[in-house]
Structure formats: structure tokens, C-alpha cells
């Protein structure tokens, strides 16, 4: 049974605006036109999943770069 729509809470609520901008940037990069209203409910699950997946990929890549000191190697022990 559906219990209504659930929303994911941000760990750092102050990051909401930056995350929305990041989502729109990623959507443009993969060729998805962002909704003017901000409502993504009219988009397919595949499109929304592609945006979310690319966001995660970019965040993991950024963290790995941070761990490696910006170079090509892994973290030092």
C-alpha cells in the first residue's frame, strides 16, 4: 500500500540550494531539459535515475580525487 510520498532529508540542510544546482547541471550535461516548475514527476524513472546516477558518479569521483590529493594515485598509508 502506498503511504504517501516520502522525501529524502539532506544530512546538511544548508546544502539544498547547491544540490539543486548540481542536479540541474548534471541534467543539462546528459541532455535532459530541466523542468521549469521544479517538478520532476512528469519525467520517466529512467531519466530521473540517470540524473541521480550521474550525480553519484560525479560525487564519488570528486571524493576519490580528494583522497588521492588530486593526483592519479590512491590514498597514502
N, C-alpha and C positions, 0 to 999 in steps of 0.2 A: 504494500500500500504506500502511496505517496504521502509523505508527511510535510509537504511544502518544500519550497526551495531553500537549500542550505547555502550559506556563504562562507567562503574561506576567510578567516581572520588573518591579517598580517601580523607577523611577530613584532615588527616595528611599524606601528600605525603611521608614523610620520613619513614613511616611505611610499604612501599610497599614490601621491601625485607622480613621483618618479617611476613607479611601477606601471602606471597607466601610460606614461610617455614611452616607456620601454616597450610595452605591448603594441602601441601604435607604430613605433619604429620597426619592430620585427614584422608586423603585419604588412607594412609597405615593402619591406625587403623581400618578402616571399610572394608579393603580388596580390595580397588581399586588401580590398578597399575597406578602410575602417568605417564603421557606422557613424553617421553624423550625430545621431541621438545618444550614442554611447551604449546602446542596447545590442548585445551580440546574439540574442535569442533567435533572430531570423537567419543566422548563418548555420551551415551544416556542422555536425560534430567533427567531421573530418577537417574542415577549415579551422575551427576553434582549437582542435587538438594540434594541428600543425603550428599554430601560433604559439601555444603553450610549450610544445616540444622544442621549438627553436629557441624560445626564451630560456628554457632549462639548459639547452646545449650551450648557449652563449654564457650563461652564468657559471656553469661548470668550467668552461674554457677560461673565463676570467679568473676563477679561483685557482685553477691549475697554474696559470701564468704567475699569479701572486705567490703561490707556494714555491715555484721554481725560481723566484727572483726575477721574473721577466725573461729569463733565458730559455734555452731549449732543454735543460736537464730537469731532473726531479728534485725533490726536497733533499737537503743535506742532513746527515745524521750526526 
